[in-house]
Amino acid sequence: MKEFEIIPKNGVGPIKLGMSRADVESCFGIPEFDNGTRIGYMSGYFIDFDAENNVEFIELSNSDEFKITYSGVDLHNVDAMGVISLIEGDDNYDRSDPEIGYSYVFKRIGLSLWRGTIPEGVEDTDGKYFEAIGVAIEGYF
């Protein structure tokens, strides 16, 4: 299994924000998913491009092919509240976001967290973990 470290305002593993599509494909090869503005690799590593075909957003879903770390912590294997606490050491999330509970956006460092459901209680595992972690260029959020 591959391991990629999130570096806010920089990128994830070998893929850097602002990198050209050609450079991304030289790192990872031909994408397994491609809709023109978004490509995907390893069943969960998605890259969005701006109008100039440069990386503007990287979204990372839980995958059996890689793990994502932030400050050495595997973000898909720590409960949502633990992930929020970890990242709050570097930035505060946007508390005015109408999607709080589902979505947490840390604008200064360009990081987002998302889950499709919120647990209904401590024993509820649905929504216990974030489903997607995003890294974006400055001004994206």
GIVEN-V486513 format. One record per residue. N is the residue number from 1. RES is the residue in one small letter. PSI is psi in radians with two decimals (NA if undefined). NEAR is the number of other C-alpha atoms within 12 Angstrom. D_FIRST is the distance of its C-alpha to the first C-alpha in Angstrom with 2 decimals. Layout:
n:N res:RES psi:PSI near:NEAR d_first:D_FIRST
n:N res:RES psi:PSI near:NEAR d_first:D_FIRST
This chain:
n:1 res:m psi:2.35 near:10 d_first:0.00
n:2 res:k psi:2.67 near:17 d_first:3.79
n:3 res:e psi:2.27 near:24 d_first:6.60
n:4 res:f psi:2.32 near:25 d_first:9.99
n:5 res:e psi:2.34 near:26 d_first:13.30
n:6 res:i psi:2.21 near:35 d_first:16.18
n:7 res:i psi:1.80 near:28 d_first:19.37
n:8 res:p psi:2.50 near:31 d_first:22.28
n:9 res:k psi:0.12 near:28 d_first:24.66
n:10 res:n psi:-1.03 near:25 d_first:22.38
n:11 res:g psi:-2.85 near:34 d_first:19.12
n:12 res:v psi:2.00 near:38 d_first:15.37
n:13 res:g psi:-2.32 near:26 d_first:13.39
n:14 res:p psi:-0.20 near:22 d_first:15.21
n:15 res:i psi:2.14 near:36 d_first:17.11
n:16 res:k psi:2.52 near:31 d_first:20.38
n:17 res:l psi:2.39 near:35 d_first:23.03
n:18 res:g psi:-0.16 near:29 d_first:25.92
n:19 res:m psi:2.56 near:28 d_first:23.99
n:20 res:s psi:2.76 near:22 d_first:25.49
n:21 res:r psi:-0.68 near:32 d_first:24.02
n:22 res:a psi:-0.71 near:20 d_first:24.49
n:23 res:d psi:-0.66 near:19 d_first:22.46
n:24 res:v psi:-0.82 near:33 d_first:19.56
n:25 res:e psi:-0.46 near:23 d_first:19.76
n:26 res:s psi:-0.45 near:14 d_first:19.98
n:27 res:c psi:-0.83 near:17 d_first:16.61
n:28 res:f psi:-0.19 near:21 d_first:14.74
n:29 res:g psi:-2.80 near:16 d_first:17.38
n:30 res:i psi:2.25 near:17 d_first:19.22
n:31 res:p psi:2.65 near:24 d_first:18.11
n:32 res:e psi:-0.28 near:18 d_first:17.56
n:33 res:f psi:2.41 near:19 d_first:19.92
n:34 res:d psi:2.03 near:18 d_first:22.94
n:35 res:n psi:0.24 near:13 d_first:26.05
n:36 res:g psi:-0.89 near:15 d_first:27.55
n:37 res:t psi:-0.17 near:21 d_first:26.81
n:38 res:r psi:2.34 near:27 d_first:23.25
n:39 res:i psi:2.78 near:32 d_first:20.34
n:40 res:g psi:2.59 near:30 d_first:16.92
n:41 res:y psi:2.76 near:29 d_first:13.55
n:42 res:m psi:0.62 near:25 d_first:10.33
n:43 res:s psi:0.76 near:19 d_first:12.50
n:44 res:g psi:-0.01 near:28 d_first:13.13
n:45 res:y psi:1.74 near:39 d_first:13.32
n:46 res:f psi:2.47 near:35 d_first:17.12
n:47 res:i psi:2.19 near:44 d_first:19.47
n:48 res:d psi:2.50 near:37 d_first:23.23
n:49 res:f psi:2.60 near:31 d_first:25.88
n:50 res:d psi:-3.03 near:22 d_first:29.41
n:51 res:a psi:-0.43 near:14 d_first:32.57
n:52 res:e psi:0.13 near:14 d_first:32.08
n:53 res:n psi:0.63 near:23 d_first:28.59
n:54 res:n psi:2.59 near:27 d_first:26.88
n:55 res:v psi:2.19 near:36 d_first:23.90
n:56 res:e psi:-0.33 near:35 d_first:25.46
n:57 res:f psi:2.42 near:39 d_first:22.82
n:58 res:i psi:2.18 near:46 d_first:19.04
n:59 res:e psi:2.33 near:37 d_first:18.08
n:60 res:l psi:2.00 near:44 d_first:14.74
n:61 res:s psi:2.85 near:31 d_first:14.51
n:62 res:n psi:2.32 near:28 d_first:12.30
n:63 res:s psi:2.61 near:25 d_first:9.58
n:64 res:d psi:-0.14 near:17 d_first:7.32
n:65 res:e psi:-0.27 near:17 d_first:5.33
n:66 res:f psi:2.85 near:24 d_first:5.13
n:67 res:k psi:2.67 near:31 d_first:7.26
n:68 res:i psi:2.26 near:38 d_first:10.65
n:69 res:t psi:2.67 near:28 d_first:12.81
n:70 res:y psi:2.09 near:31 d_first:16.54
n:71 res:s psi:0.62 near:17 d_first:18.44
n:72 res:g psi:0.02 near:18 d_first:15.49
n:73 res:v psi:2.27 near:21 d_first:15.38
n:74 res:d psi:1.83 near:28 d_first:12.63
n:75 res:l psi:-0.42 near:39 d_first:15.00
n:76 res:h psi:-0.06 near:32 d_first:13.90
n:77 res:n psi:0.34 near:22 d_first:14.45
n:78 res:v psi:2.39 near:24 d_first:17.81
n:79 res:d psi:2.74 near:26 d_first:20.90
n:80 res:a psi:-0.77 near:33 d_first:22.52
n:81 res:m psi:-0.60 near:25 d_first:25.37
n:82 res:g psi:-0.69 near:19 d_first:23.18
n:83 res:v psi:-0.78 near:33 d_first:21.32
n:84 res:i psi:-0.82 near:32 d_first:24.78
n:85 res:s psi:-0.74 near:19 d_first:26.18
n:86 res:l psi:-0.86 near:23 d_first:23.48
n:87 res:i psi:-0.55 near:33 d_first:24.02
n:88 res:e psi:-0.27 near:23 d_first:27.76
n:89 res:g psi:-0.31 near:15 d_first:27.82
n:90 res:d psi:-0.39 near:20 d_first:27.46
n:91 res:d psi:2.75 near:21 d_first:29.29
n:92 res:n psi:2.49 near:21 d_first:31.16
n:93 res:y psi:2.80 near:29 d_first:30.29
n:94 res:d psi:1.74 near:24 d_first:32.97
n:95 res:r psi:-0.18 near:16 d_first:35.00
n:96 res:s psi:-0.06 near:14 d_first:37.16
n:97 res:d psi:2.18 near:16 d_first:34.40
n:98 res:p psi:-0.20 near:11 d_first:35.80
n:99 res:e psi:0.26 near:19 d_first:32.36
n:100 res:i psi:2.41 near:21 d_first:31.83
n:101 res:g psi:-0.75 near:27 d_first:30.06
n:102 res:y psi:-0.71 near:27 d_first:27.91
n:103 res:s psi:2.41 near:30 d_first:27.28
n:104 res:y psi:2.14 near:34 d_first:27.26
n:105 res:v psi:2.16 near:33 d_first:27.79
n:106 res:f psi:1.54 near:36 d_first:27.83
n:107 res:k psi:-0.74 near:29 d_first:29.95
n:108 res:r psi:-0.67 near:23 d_first:30.51
n:109 res:i psi:-0.01 near:29 d_first:26.85
n:110 res:g psi:0.77 near:35 d_first:25.95
n:111 res:l psi:2.46 near:42 d_first:23.42
n:112 res:s psi:2.66 near:42 d_first:23.55
n:113 res:l psi:2.45 near:38 d_first:22.29
n:114 res:w psi:2.48 near:33 d_first:23.06
n:115 res:r psi:2.58 near:30 d_first:23.30
n:116 res:g psi:-0.22 near:19 d_first:25.48
n:117 res:t psi:2.75 near:21 d_first:27.32
n:118 res:i psi:2.33 near:25 d_first:28.58
n:119 res:p psi:2.50 near:20 d_first:28.71
n:120 res:e psi:-0.20 near:12 d_first:32.31
n:121 res:g psi:3.08 near:11 d_first:32.22
n:122 res:v psi:-0.46 near:12 d_first:30.28
n:123 res:e psi:-0.15 near:10 d_first:29.43
n:124 res:d psi:2.09 near:13 d_first:28.31
n:125 res:t psi:-0.27 near:16 d_first:24.52
n:126 res:d psi:2.12 near:19 d_first:24.88
n:127 res:g psi:0.10 near:27 d_first:24.12
n:128 res:k psi:-0.55 near:28 d_first:23.02
n:129 res:y psi:2.67 near:32 d_first:19.83
n:130 res:f psi:2.45 near:37 d_first:19.67
n:131 res:e psi:-0.50 near:31 d_first:18.44
n:132 res:a psi:2.43 near:32 d_first:18.27
n:133 res:i psi:2.29 near:43 d_first:18.22
n:134 res:g psi:2.56 near:43 d_first:20.13
n:135 res:v psi:2.24 near:45 d_first:20.92
n:136 res:a psi:2.79 near:40 d_first:24.22
n:137 res:i psi:2.80 near:32 d_first:26.81
n:138 res:e psi:2.36 near:21 d_first:29.87
n:139 res:g psi:-0.04 near:15 d_first:32.29
n:140 res:y psi:-0.72 near:24 d_first:29.93
n:141 res:f psi:NA near:21 d_first:30.57
